[in-house]
Amino acid sequence: MAILRNNLWIWGQQPGCHHACDYNLPGVNLMDSAQGARDLGIPNCCRVVMLDKPAPPFDKEAEKLRDLKQVVWSAVGAGGVARNNNDQSDLSEVLRQAKMHSNVTGAVLDDFFPSVEGFQSDGKRARHSIESVRSMSESLHNFPGRPLDLWLVWYTYQLDYPISDYLELCDVITLWTWKGAELEALDENIAKLAAKTPGKRRLAGCYMWNYGEKKPLTIEEMQFQLDRYEDWINQGVLEGIVFCSNCIGDIGLDTVDLTRAWIKRVAV
């Protein structure tokens, strides 16, 4: 069966925040998360805090996303968001947004495990204790009127980390390949993901820029990703795809043009 549009998401962040980091991006980014979703024809958004933006309350940004089918807000934002370290989070604000907006369906933990690429956890396995994640999971699952899901960002270079207890508490796992050179191991890594996450919902995190190596993804690399994700979805191993992101959606990348055309073709 073809990929269903309802299973496609955009990774939404503050316009310009990727250019503020050392990723060697061209152009100027003005496109916000809602605009990025509309441009690609995607109905859902993971709206994630980066560089401390937005700070609670999220009302102004949430209003922009009110027409999307589903919105998942970050309880723990990108690695540089220090306010979300050491068992602190934006979960209370996410739950407040869920009370006001019925399209809020969960919370996501971003950049959660140690990485030589950025966040360092001083020997800890994660930015939060297992007790903190268990509490977040229970708060989401017991949300009045409807259960909410706990999402997790997991990078392929973290696949052998001893974190099975954290995985058990999460409902949705998103797997991301940080370096374009590592896409050649995509099938192996998705198979490993499936073996380590029985019974979980799984989505592929799909970059349209080679952030890990600070250069463009080639058209061949982009097409390879899309083809493999489509195949894994059709096999029932993956549920959908999260595309990163609005922050490069308007800077003239051919990978974005290819993705837009691919979505138009396969998403029904």
N, C-alpha and C positions, 0 to 999 in steps of 0.2 A: 504494500500500500504506500501511497505517496506520503511525504512528510505533511502533517497537518499544521496549518498556520498557527493554531492555538498553542502549539508546543514550541514556538519560537519566542525568544526574549532578547531585549537589548540590555546591555550592561550600561546603566545610566550614571553619569558623573557630571560634576560641574564643568561647564564649558571652559576650556583653556587650561584645565588642571594637568592634562598630560603634557602640554607644551611647557608647563612650569617645571617639569622634571626632565632629566637628561636622557631623552629618548630619541633625539635627533629628528624630530618631526618637522616636516615642511609646513608652510602656510600658516593661516590663522584660523582658529576654531571658535565659532560663535554658536553652533548648533546645540540646543539643550536636549535633554533626554526625551521629552515628548516629541520634539521635532525629529529627532533621530529615529524614533519608533515609526512615525508616520512616513518618513522618507524611505525606509526599508520595507514598509508594509508589515510591521511586527506589532502584535497586539499587547505584549506584556513587557514589563520592565523590572529589572533588579536595580533599585535606586540606591547607590552606595556612596557614602561619605568619603571624600578624599581631600587632603590638605585642609582638614577641619571644616569643609563646606559640604552641605549646609550644616550649621549648628542648630540644635533644637531651639525653638519649635520648628517643625518641618512644614508648617501650614502652607506657606507660599508655594513651595515646590510641589506639595501634594495636590494643590489645586490644579497645577498644570497637567497632572497625571490622572485626573479624575475620569477621563473618558477611556482609559486603557482597560483592558479586560482584567488583568491581574498586575499587582504591584507588590514586590517584596522589598522591604527597606532593610538597610544594614543595621544590625544591632551592634556589630563590631566592624568599623569601617576599615579603610586601607591601612597598611602597616604604619604609616606616619601619623595616624590619628591617636595621639598619646592618651587622650581622654578615655579611650576604649581599652586600655591595657589594665592588667592586674585586677581582673574581675569587675571592672567598670564597663558600662555599656550604655547604648542609647535605646535599650529595649523598652523602657517605660514610655518613651516617645513613640516608638513603633506601635505599641499597644494603644496609645492614645489616638494615633492616626487610624488604626483599625476600627476604633469605635466610631469615627467620623466618616470613614470611607469603606464601603463594603467590598471594594476591589483590592484592599490590602489582604493578602493571603499568607504572609509569612515574614520571617526575618532571616537575614543571611550573615554568616561569619566570614569576613574577608581576610585575606592574608593572615591566617590564624596560627599557622605553624612556623617554626624557625626557617629562615631562608638566608642563604649567603647573599641573595640579591637585595636585601633590604632589612626588614625587621630582625632584630636579634633578641632572643628571649632569655639570655643569661643562664643557659642551661635548662630552662623549663621546656617541657614538651609543647606548650601552647601558650597563647597570650592569656588564657583563662584557665582556672582550675577545672577539673572534671565536675566538682560540686557546683560551680557557677553555671556550666553548660547544662547540667541536669536541671537546675532551677529555671533556666531560660526555657528549656524544652517543656517543662511542666507548665510554665506560665502560658506558653503559646498553645499547647494542647488543650488547656482548660479555659481558653478565652471564651467569655460568655457568648453564646449564640452560634459559634462555629469554631472548630479547631483550626489553628494556624500551624504552618509548617516551619521547621528549622532547617535552613539551607547551610551548606558548607562549601567553601572554596578549597580545592585540593589540587596541588600542582603535580605534574608527573614526576618531578625529581623528589617528591615526598612520598611516593607510593610505598616505599619500604619502611617508613617511619612506624614506630610502635604506638599506634594511635587507635587501635580497634575499639577501645572503650569510648572514645570521642565519636567515632563513626556510628556506633550503636545508638547514640542519643540524637543523631541527625536524621531527618526524613528525606532530604534531597541532597545529593552529592554532585557537585559540578567539577569536572576535571579539565585542567588547563595545561597546555604545552607552552612554556615560557619562551623557549628558544626555537626558532624556525628550523634549525639544524636537527632538532630532535623529533621533528614530525615523521621522519622515516620509521620511528618506533611506535607510531600511533596505534596500529592494530595490536601490537603486543601490550601496550599500556592500557588500552580499553579492555582487553581481555583480563588483565590483572585487576583493573577497577571492578569488573563484574564479579570476579572471584572473591574480592575482599568486601563486597557490599551486597550480599544476598538480601533480597527483599526490599532494597532501597530504590527510590526513584533516582535516575541518573541522567544528567545532561552534559553535553560537551560544551566546554568553554572555547569559543572560537575567536582568536585574534585576527584582525585584518591588517596588522602591522607587526613586524618582528621586534617586539619590545626588548626581549632578552639580548638581542644582538644589535639593537639600535639602528635598524635599517629596514627597508621595505621587504615584505614578503613578495616573492615572485608570483606571477599569475599561476604558474604550475603548482607552486606550493599551496596557494589558495584553493585552486580547483581540486587538488588532492584531498585537502581537508574536507571540503564540502562533499565530495564523492564518498569518502570513507564514513563520514557521519551519517549520510543518507543510508548507506548500507547497514550500519549498526542500528539505526532507528528501525529500518525495515525488518531487521532480525529480532527486534524487541529488547535489545540490550540497552539502548539509549532511548530516553523519552523525547528529547528535543535538543535544542542548541541555544546557547546564550552568546550573542555577538557583541564583541567589544570594539568600538563603542561609539556613542554620539560624539565623543571627543576627537574622532578622526573622520567623522561622517561628511564633513564639508570642506576637506582640504585637498580634494582632487586626486584621491588614490584610485588606481585602476582596480585594486582588490575590492574596494567598496562598490564600484560599478558592477563588477562581476557578481558580488554577493547579492546585490539588489536584483539583478537579472535572474540569478539562480532561485531566489525566494519567489519571484513572480512565477517561475516555471513549476516549482515543486510544491509550493504551499497552496493547498486547496481547502 
